[in-house]
Amino acid sequence: MITLFNIFTAKRKPPTFKVVYNFSKNINAKAMPFKTFWLVNHHLPGRWWFTLCILILFIFNCNSRGTTTDSVNILVTRDSLKNVEIALELYKREFGEYPESLEELLIRKGITNRNIIQDAWGRPYHYVKTVDSYILFSKGRDKKPYTPDDVHPPQ
């Protein structure tokens, strides 16, 4: 029985060449290989070229944009920020203004789960009440406000 292991690890034969003589035009010989992809298969059998390219792309992708965990944290934080925005709008409808802090939102609405006002990295959201509105975002991976990695709620 032939398995994938046998197919990819089998020793490959060198290409065979067929010599064709054409005596009428006085051409000595012409080589025609029967296996055209032998050189690729000889050096790295199977689909190793493809796997190697994917691995290199994955390594460069991870190093340039941070880790996969950071990408997931950004998505979770955006979703959570949208929920906090909804809670802030409901608070304003009920009390006529936005809360001074997110802790006040939790206390006056009777919410006991403090994880609601924390981002996916476990740090509290950056919340500032303005005259008629508020500023709400996560400080992101670097823990500093007003930097390019800050996570804002979806529009």
HUDAWO-V332877 format. One record per residue. RES is the residue in three letters. SS is DSSP state (H for helix, E for strand, L for the rest). D_FIRST is the distance of its C-alpha to the first C-alpha in whole Angstrom. Layout:
BEGIN
{{RES,SS,D_FIRST} {RES,SS,D_FIRST}}
END
This chain:
BEGIN
{{MET,L,0} {ILE,L,4} {THR,L,6} {LEU,H,10} {PHE,H,11} {ASN,H,9} {ILE,H,11} {PHE,H,14} {THR,H,15} {ALA,L,14} {LYS,L,17} {ARG,L,18} {LYS,L,20} {PRO,L,24} {PRO,L,25} {THR,L,26} {PHE,E,30} {LYS,E,31} {VAL,E,35} {VAL,E,37} {TYR,E,41} {ASN,E,44} {PHE,L,47} {SER,L,49} {LYS,L,49} {ASN,L,49} {ILE,E,46} {ASN,E,44} {ALA,E,41} {LYS,E,38} {ALA,E,35} {MET,E,32} {PRO,E,29} {PHE,L,26} {LYS,L,24} {THR,L,26} {PHE,L,25} {TRP,H,24} {LEU,H,27} {VAL,H,26} {ASN,H,22} {HIS,H,23} {HIS,H,25} {LEU,L,23} {PRO,L,20} {GLY,L,18} {ARG,L,21} {TRP,H,23} {TRP,H,26} {PHE,H,26} {THR,H,26} {LEU,H,29} {CYS,H,31} {ILE,H,30} {LEU,H,31} {ILE,H,34} {LEU,H,36} {PHE,H,35} {ILE,H,37} {PHE,H,40} {ASN,H,40} {CYS,H,40} {ASN,H,43} {SER,H,45} {ARG,H,46} {GLY,L,45} {THR,L,43} {THR,H,41} {THR,H,43} {ASP,H,46} {SER,H,45} {VAL,H,44} {ASN,H,48} {ILE,H,49} {LEU,H,48} {VAL,H,49} {THR,H,52} {ARG,H,53} {ASP,H,52} {SER,H,54} {LEU,H,57} {LYS,H,57} {ASN,H,58} {VAL,H,61} {GLU,H,62} {ILE,H,62} {ALA,H,64} {LEU,H,66} {GLU,H,67} {LEU,H,68} {TYR,H,70} {LYS,H,72} {ARG,H,73} {GLU,H,74} {PHE,H,76} {GLY,L,77} {GLU,L,75} {TYR,L,72} {PRO,L,72} {GLU,L,73} {SER,L,70} {LEU,H,67} {GLU,H,68} {GLU,H,71} {LEU,H,68} {LEU,H,67} {ILE,H,70} {ARG,H,72} {LYS,H,69} {GLY,L,68} {ILE,L,64} {THR,L,63} {ASN,L,60} {ARG,H,61} {ASN,H,57} {ILE,H,58} {ILE,H,60} {GLN,E,58} {ASP,L,55} {ALA,L,51} {TRP,L,52} {GLY,L,55} {ARG,L,58} {PRO,E,60} {TYR,L,61} {HIS,E,64} {TYR,E,66} {VAL,E,70} {LYS,E,72} {THR,L,74} {VAL,L,77} {ASP,L,75} {SER,L,72} {TYR,E,69} {ILE,E,67} {LEU,E,64} {PHE,E,60} {SER,E,58} {LYS,L,59} {GLY,L,55} {ARG,L,53} {ASP,L,56} {LYS,L,58} {LYS,L,61} {PRO,L,63} {TYR,L,63} {THR,L,60} {PRO,L,58} {ASP,L,55} {ASP,L,57} {VAL,E,55} {HIS,E,58} {PRO,L,57} {PRO,L,56} {GLN,L,59}}
END
